[in-house]
Amino acid sequence: DSDLALAITRRLRNELRDDLKIVVMSATYDPQPIAAFLDGQVTRVAGRTFPVDVRYLPRPGRERIDESAAAGVDALWDETAGDVLVFLPGVGEIRQAARRLADRAAAWNAELHELYADAPAETQQRAIAPGARRKIILATNVAETSVTIDGVTGVVDTGWARVPSFDPRIGLNRLELSRISQASADQRAGRAGRTRPGICVRLWSEAQQRQLAEQLAPEVTRLELSAAALHLLAWGETDLPAFPWFQPPSPHSLERAARLLEDLGATHAGRLTPLGRSMASLPLEPRLARLLLEAEKVGCLPAAAMAAALLGERDPFQQSNSPDRPSIVGSRQVLDTDSDLVDRVESLERFAEEGQTETPLGTLNRRSAQAVLRLADQLRRTANKETNATRPPTTTPSDTDAAALLRRCLLAAFPDRVAKRREPRGRRAVMVGGRGVQLAESSGVRDAELFVCLDTLDTGSADSLVRLASAIEPHWLDSRLIRTTLDVDFDEQRERVRVVQRRRYHDLIMDERHTSDTANANTASVLFAHASRQLERVLPKDDREFDQFLARVRCLRQWLPQCELPDLDEPHLHEVLRTLCDGRRGFDELRQAPWLDFTRGLLSYEQTQMLDREAPERLATPRGNRLRLRYEVGRPPILSARIQELFGMRETPRIAAGRVPVLLELLGPNMRPQQLTDDLPSFWKNTYPVIRKELRRRYPKHDWPENP
């Protein structure tokens, strides 16, 4: 938020208010990048500080934060005479530490105070005002930079803070427990030396100190940016990538934010919608704003506020393994909402009304539950205040039950986290985006084909675990996000393309059916894509004429390179294949296609004439018959003929402008080879007289002249 405010203020100054002075003050930031961004100067002010004795008190890794904080106060209390400031991550830890330190404070005659951003003004004032007694001030990092507390000479630093980060499990930004940076640790320690020398106790080791990051990563790299994008659009920005960000986000982050706002209905074609303007008026994440606005419209705002609080806070339900308690799976029939989150809402509502902590979902942690209730109340009041909710809720007859209303509101807030079961009642499903998920065994979503994944956990396996799911009905899906397409697939087993009409929500296939309608389907390109990778499987089988044509062209290309014939390799055959794919659906049809005719078309008229002349398909014999030549790349052509066919032929036939002699396979009357030669005169002179005697004996009815 501070980076966004800085960029907006700079733009105001540059475009509207050239008299505006911008002053950025910080004790921890590197000033040079900000100065360069603002085209300003750096002024360093040396504050009055006193020495701080930094001590390290490592605590056991499994120790609770409030226990560690109490141990730090114990170690420090007698070492300094001033007030003690304890840095804790959040309000929950502050209250736990307050309970743990209450007896100590009473024994020491000390005041115990809490200090955090949302604390009432009088509570904050009492914490920072001078008092007659020493104070123990339990604070979040609001005391790190935002306020100055006189009289503090001791600091206990737990080393933890709740930092805004994107949580991919739930698709929301929320405060995550995180180690502080070295800069924050130095800033916290400095609070002990504002008025006199002080002591800082760090509840970690010096080795751990060296491992801390120097600075916290910028928010723009940690957060999902839909909230920032929504506020910029509400402010009048139309080109988010062109906005002068202080630390520009990645294009992918902005695209993802814009896509989410479109899904939520906050924008249309990049422009803010009336719904988006209402969402921008709420100081909430866009998802939660959408949830509460939808809930306010249909009349289930309190329950939706509870659901939003549950998503933002730690799960207050502690599962019990006690043998005398029924398992969660076995007891889910008590709750019949078809939503793990709505189940939790109803259990919390009973806790709020009756104080009941034992639920079918597990035992409620009372303190965590109260924190959720406080946040829910705050969210409800915020929504009421911003929307001025006075119109009556509108419900449809099919959605009159409260659980269904809330489930529908959850869909409105998480439209991109819908999943569809792979098989009826199965736990495995596929989510929008193609991500595989699996419902937890404890999930109460048993039968619904569609559900929203509200909390997913990457377990390292192929499918992420869905810890919170909420069933939805198909007709609830936003029609804006549904499209029907004709898709062309390839059936590997049948070796055929198929045209499938699919109805999709985002990219999630809702239903499909095969169709013969190919008018708008690009079957040829799909068939070509698969056939071109398996060319041998689609060429004609046992087509001697086609095979010989290829061989003739390739042979003549070797014998007469100056002819510049194509080699008819794969690229050339792919060219033919692409043409043949038009109007065909499978490999079987391609094998029957007129390959020879289309392959001939790759040659010009002149090249075809030359091929027929210099590498003829057939040769005429003295008896007037035209016999077929056999071509094979790398070998001379072969003419198989009975010896009688060649009576009268004195010279060996030659092709390729007379450069290549034909290899003659001379056959007997029984069509069996008698001789193989490329020197016919030598055969007539030397070999024929020898075999003539045997031929006359075996075939006396045939004429075997002495001089053929």
N, C-alpha and C positions, 0 to 999 in steps of 0.2 A: 504493500500500500504506500509506503513512504517513497519508494522508487517511482511509482506511478504519479504520486502527488508532485514529486520533484519535476518529472517530465512535463506534466500538465502546466505547472506554474511557469516553467521555462518557456513553454509555448505561448502562454498568455503574455509573458513579458515581451517575447520577440514579435508577436503579431498584433497585440492590442494595447499593451501597457509598457511602453518603452521607459517609463519613469519608475517602474516597479523594481525595488531592490530585493534581492534574494540573498538571505544569509543562512548558511548551513553550518551548524555547530555540532561537533562530535569530539569525543575524547578517544575514540577507538578507530574510526574509519581512516583509511589512507586518503588524504585530502586531494592528491593530485588528479585522480580520475574525475572527481566531482568538479574540481576547479576547471579542468579542461572542458567538461560537459557544459558548464555554465559560462565559460569564457571569463572566468573571474580570477581573483588572486587568493593566495593562501595567507592568512594571518594567524600566527601562532601566539597564543596567550599562555604564559606560564602560570599555572594555578599554584596556590600555596598548599604544599603537601608536606606531610611529615613521614618519617621512616615507618615502614610496616614490616614487622617480623613475620615472614611467611613460614608456616610450619606444615608438615605433611603428616596426616594421621590416616593411613590406609585402613579401610574397613572390610570385613568379609564380603565376598561377592554376592552372597544370598541374603544379606541383611537388608531389612526394609529401610527405605530412605528416612523415614521418621525416626527409626532407631539410631541410625548413623548420625542424624542431626542432633539427637539428644546426647549422644556420646561426645560429639564435638563441643556442645555447650558445656558439658561436665568438665571437659579438658581445659576450656578457656575461661570459665567464670572467675576463678580465683587468680587468673594471670593478668587481669586488667580491671581497672576501676570504673570504666565507662559502660555504656549500653552495648548490647550484643545484637548484631544483625545476622540473621540466619537466612541464607538463600536456598529456597526450595523450588521444585519444578512447577507446582500448581496449587490451586486452592485445596484440592483433596489432600495433598501431602501436608499443607499448612495446618489443616484441621486435625489431621492425625498427629502431627508433631505437637500441636497445642494441647491435645489430651495427654500426650506422653509427658509433657513438660509442666503440666499444671501443678502437680505436687511440688516439684522442684522450685518453681517460681514462688509458690506460697512459702516454702521453707526459707528461701533467700530474701523474702520480702520484696520481690521484684514484680514489676508489671509485665503482663504477657499481651502482646498486640499482634494483630494480623494486618498485612499490607499487600493488596493486590489491586489490579486495575479496576475491577468491577465492585470493589468494596464501597459501601456508603461513604459519603464525604466526611461525616463525623468520625467514622472508624479510621479513615486515613489520617484525619487531623490529629486524633488522639495518638496515633502511632508516631507521628513525626514531631509533635509539640514537646518542648522540654517539660520534664516532670520532676517531682521531688524524689522519686525513687528510681533506681536503675530499671532499665527495660530490656526485655527480650523481644525483638521484633522479628516475626516470621514473615518473610516476604518472597514474592516471585521476582523475576528479573526486572519488574517495574522499578525496584529500588536500585537497579544497576546504573541507570542513567536519568530516569525521569524525575526523581525527587532527591533532595538532599536532607539528610537527617543529622542534625547536630547532636553531639554527645556520643556518637558511636566510636568506640575504640577497639572493638572486637568484631570480627567477621567469621562466621562458620559457613563454608561453601561446600554444599553437597556435590557440586560439579555437574548437576543436571538442570535441564530446562525443558519446557514444553515448547517445541518449535513448530511453526506451521509447515506442513509437508503434505505432499500428495500421497494418499493411501490407495494404491491400485486395488486393494481387496474390496473396497466399497465404492471406488470411483469418486471420492470426495477429498478435498483438502481438510485436514484436521490437525490439531495439536498432537505432535508425537513426542514421546519422551526421548531426549537426545543429550549426548554429552556436549558440554559447552566448548567454546573455542579458547585458545590461549589468550586472545584479546579480551574475551569476556571475563576470564579468570583474573587477568590483571586489573580490569576495571572493578570487579567485585572486591578484590584485595585492597584497592585504593580507597574504598569507603571507610576502611579502618583508620586512615591517616589524614582525615580532612581537618581535624581540629587539634590533634596532638598525636604523638607516636602511638601506634596500635599494633595489633596482632591479628593475623589471618590464619585460620586453621582450614587446610584443604583436606577433604576426606578421601584423598587418593594418594598415590605414591609419586615420587619425583619422576620415575620412569614413565608412569602414565601421563604425567604432565607433558613430557617431551613428545608423546604420541598424539596429543590433542592437535586438531587442525588450527592453523594460525588464525584464520577468520572463518566465520560461518559462510557457507555457500550462499550466493545471492538468491533471494526468494524466486526470482524469475526462472531459475534452474530447478527449484524444488517444488514449485506449485503447479497445479493445473490452472490454466489461465482464463477459463471461461468467465470468472467473476471480473477480472480486469478488462477483458474484452467487452463484456456487457456494460460496464461503467463507461468505457470509452465511447461505445456506440450511443449510450444515453447522453453523453456530453456533446455529441455531434460529430465524432470521428466517423469517417466512411472507409478509410483505407488503413486497416490496422498494421500491416507490415511497414507502411510508410510513416507510421507514427514515430516521433523522435524519442525512442526509448532510451533511458539512461544506460541500461544493460540489455541490448536487444535479445529477445528470446529466439529460439530456433524456429525456422519456418514450420517445422512439424508441430511444435507446440501450439502455434497460432492456428494452424489448420485444424488441429484436434479441438481447440476451443471453439472455433467457428462452427465446426460440424456439430458439436454438442448443443450450442445455442440454437442451431437450426432444428435439431431433433426435439428440443424442449419447446419449440414454438416461439422462442424469444426473438428469432429473426426469420426473415424470408428473403432469399436472394441477397443476403448480406445486410439487409435493412432491418431496423428495430420494428417489431410489431407492437400493438397496444399491450399485449400480454408481456412482451419483453420490457416495456416501460414500467409496467407494474412490478415485474420481478426486480428491476433495477432499483426500485424505491425501497426494497427490503434489504437491510444490511446482512445478507445471508449469501451462502453459496447458491449459485443459480439452481442447482438441483433441489435444495431445500426450499428455496423461494417458490419454485414451481410446485413442490409438494404442498406447501401451506396454502398457496393461492387456490389450488385445485380443491383442497380440503375445505377451505372457507366457502368455496362456491357450492359444494355438495353437502355441507353441514357436519363435517367430522373433524373440525380444526383441533380440538383438544387431543384426540387420539393421534392425529397426524403430527402434532407437536411432540407428543410422547415418542412416536416412531423416529422423528428427526433427532431427538435427544439421545435415543438409544444408539443411533448410528454414529453420533458424535462423541459418545462417552464409552468408557470401558464397559464390557458386558457385566451387569451386576449379578448374573445368575451363576452360582457355583454348583456344578454337578456333584452329586454325592454318589459314592461307591458303596454306601452302607447296604448290607444284605437285607435289612428290614425295610428298605425303601424300594418301591417299584422303579424299574429302569425308565428312563425318559422315553425310549422307544415303546415300551409296553404300556405307558400311561398316557400316550398322546390322544387317546380317544376322549380324554376329558376336555381337550381343547379341539375344536372343530372349525378352525378359521381358515384352514388351507394356506396358512402363512406363518412361517417361523417368527417373523417380526411382529405380526398382529398378535400371535400367542403371547409374546413378551409384553406387548402393550396391555393386553387384558390382565395378565398377571400383575403388572405394575399398578393398574387401576385398582385391583383388589387390595394390593398392599397399601395404596393411598387411602382407601376407604376403611379397611379393617386391620391394617398392620400385619397381614398374613405374609410370612416369609417362606413357608414351605409351599412349593408349587410343583406341578408336573414337569417343569423344566429344570428343576434343581432348587437349591436354597438361595434365596435372595440375600446378598450382602446388604445389610440395612443401610450402611453409610453410602455405598455406591448407588443404591436405589434412590436415596434421598437426593443425591447429587443429580441424578437423571430427572427426578421430579422437578427440582429447582430449574434446571435448564429447560425442561418442557414448558414450565410456566412462563419463563422468560421469552421463549420462542412464540408462545401463544399470544402473550401481551404485545410483542413486537408486531406480529401479523395483524392483530386487531387494530393496533394504533395506526399502522401504515395504510391498511386497506379501508379503515373506517367501516368495518363490516356491519352493515345495517340491513342489506337486502336478504330476503329469506333464501334458504338453501334450495337448490333445484336438484331433484333426484328423479331417476327414471324408475318405472315399476320393477324392472328386473334387478335393480341395484339398491333396493331399500334396506337391506340388512347392513349393519354398520361395518362388519368385517369386509364385505365385498366392496363397500365404498372406499375403505382405506386401502384395500388391495389395488383398486383402480387408481387411486391417487399415487400409490407407489410406482405404478407403471408410468404415470405421467412424468414422474421425476427421474425414472431410470429406463427410458425407452431404448437405450442402447445396450442394455444388459439382459435382454430377453433370451431365454434358452428353450430349446425344443428337445423332448426326449428322443433318444435313438430308437427305443422300442417301448410299447405300452408298459407302464408301471416299472420300467427299468430305472436304475439310478443314474445311468450315464446319459449325457445330453450334449448337444452342441449349442454354443452361444453365438450371438451376433458377432461377426468378425471371424468365425470359424474356430474359435477356441473350444477345446474339449473340456467338459466339466463333469463332476460327479457329485450327486447329492450326498450329504452326510447321512449316516445311518439314522441319526436322531431326528432328521427332518420330518416335519409333519406334512410336507407336500407329497402325497402318496400317489394320486391318480392323475392330476392335471397334466395334459400334454405340454402346456406352455407354462413357464414360470419366470420370474425375475430373479436374477442372482444378486442379492443385496450384500453378501459378504463372501468373497472367494479367497482361497488360500492356495498358493503355489506349493505343492508338496514335493516337487521334483519329479513326479510321474507325468505321464502323458496328459492326464486330466487334472485340472485344478479342483480342489474340494470346495463345494458350496456349503458354507456353514449356516447361512441364512437365505432362505428362498421364500418367494411369495407367488402363489398360483394366480394365473390370469386366464381370462376367457378370450378366445380368438377375436370375437367381435369388439373387444375393447381396443384393439390395436389401432393406432392412428393411421387413417387412410392415406395421409400425406406420405407415409413411409412405406407404403405397400405398392409394389409394381408387378405387372405380369409381363413375362418375356418369353420369346421363343428361343430356346437354347439348342445348340447342336452339340451332341455328345458323340463319342466314338465307343462302340461296343467292341472291346478287344477280342472277346471270345467269338463273336459272330463276324468280326471284321467288317462292320457296317456302321455308317453314321445313323444316328437316330435324332429326330426332332422332338423336343420335349417342351411342352408349355408349362412354365413354372410360375407360381405366385410367391413372391418374396417379400418378407418384412426386413428392411435393410438388405443384408445378403443372406438372411436365414430362409431356407426353403420351407414354405408352409405346406404346399401341396404341389403335385406335378402329375401330368398325364402325357402319354405319347400321342403324337398327332402326325398325320400325313401331310399336313399343310406346310409346304416348303416355300411358299411365295416370298416370305420375308426372312427366310432362314438361309444363312450362308453355308450350305452343306458342302459346297465344292472346296472351300478353303480348309474346312476341318478334315475332309477326306484327303486332300492333298497333304496336309500337315502330317498325317499318320502314314500315308502311303509313301511319301518321299523318304521316310526313314526306313522303309522296308521295301525298297524298289524291286528287289528280286522276287518278292511275293506277288507283285501286281503285273509283272511283265508277262506276255503271252507264254503259255506252256505248250511245248511241242509244236511251236509254230516255225517250221523249217524255213519258210519264205522270209519271215521277219528276221530270224537269226542270221540267215545268209545275207540279207541286205546289210545288216550291221557289219558283218565280217567283210563283205565286198568293199564297203566304204572305208573301213579301217585299214584293210590291206592296201587298197589303192593309195590311200594317204601316205603309207610308208613307201610304196614303190615309186610314186610320183609326187614328191612333196610340193613341187611347183603348182600342183593343181589346187592347193589350199582348200582341200575338203575338210569339213568339220570331223572331229574324231568321234562324235556321237557318244561322248562319255556321260557321266551322271548328270552334270548340269544341262546338257542338251536333252537328255531323256526326261529330266524334271520339267523342262519347258513343254514337252509333249504331254507329260502326265498332267500338268496343270490344266491344259486344254481338255483332256479327256475326262477330268473330274466333273466338268459341267454336266449336270443332268444325271449323274450317277451317284449311287449311295454306298457301294461296297466294293471290296477287293474282287469279288467274283465277277462283277460287272466290268471292272477295269481289265481283268484278264481276257475278257471277251471283246474288248474294245478294238477298233481298227488301228492298232499301233503302227502297222506298216504304212498305211496311207498318210498318217500325220507325221511319221518320221521322215518319209519321203519329202514332205513339205518343207523340211529344214534345208533341203538342197535347192539351189537355183535351177532354172531350166538348163543353163549351160553345164552346170555340174552334173545334172542328171544325164544329159547326153554323153558327157565324157565317161561317166560311170558305166553306162550301158555299152559304150564302145571299148573302153580299156579294161574293164573288169566285167565282162558279160556274164549274164546269168546262165546262158547255155552256149554250146558250140555245135556247129553243123558237121556231120560226118559225111564221107563220100557217098553213103547210101541215102543221104537226104534227111536223116533224122537229126533232131536237135536235142543233144544230151546235156543234162544239168551238170554244171561244175560245182565242186565243193570247196568253199573257202574257209581258211582258218588263219587267224592272225599269227604271223611268224613262220608260216609254212607256204610252200607254193600251192597253187590251186590243183585239185585232183579231178581228173575225168575218168570215170569208171565206164568201160565199154567192152562189149564182146570183141574178140579179135577180128571177126568177120566184118564188124562195123567200120574198121579202120583199113580194110583192104582198099588200096588205091591211095592212101595217105602216105606220102614219102617223107615229109618233114614233121618234126615235133611242133605242135601248135604253140604259139607264144602270145602273151597278152601284155598289157601295160606298155604300149608303144614298143612291143617286141622285146622288152627287157626281162620278162619272166616266162620261162618255159613251163608248160603245163605238165604236171606229173601224171602219166598215163597208167591207170590200173587196168591191165588187160585181163579179160575174163574168158573162161571157156564157155561152151554152150550151156553148161549147168550153172552159169553165173558165178562160178568160183574163181578167185584170182589165180592167174597163171604167171603173171609177170608184172613188175612195177618198174617203170622206166621214164626218164625224161630225155632219152636219146632214141627216137623211133628208128632212124636209119640203121643204127647199130643193132637194134632188136631184129629188124628184118634180115639183116645180113648174117648175124651170128647166132641168135637165139632161136628164131623162128624155125630154121631148118631142123634143129634138134627136137623141139617139142612137136613139130608137124607130124612126125611118125606116130607119136603116142596119140595125138588128137585124131589122126586118121583111123587108128585102131579102135579107139573108144567111140568115135562118132563117124562111122563110115558113111552115113547118109549125107553128111555135110561136105561141102566143097572146100578142099584145102589145097589151093594152087601152090606150085613151087615158087612162083614169082608174084606175090600178092600186090 
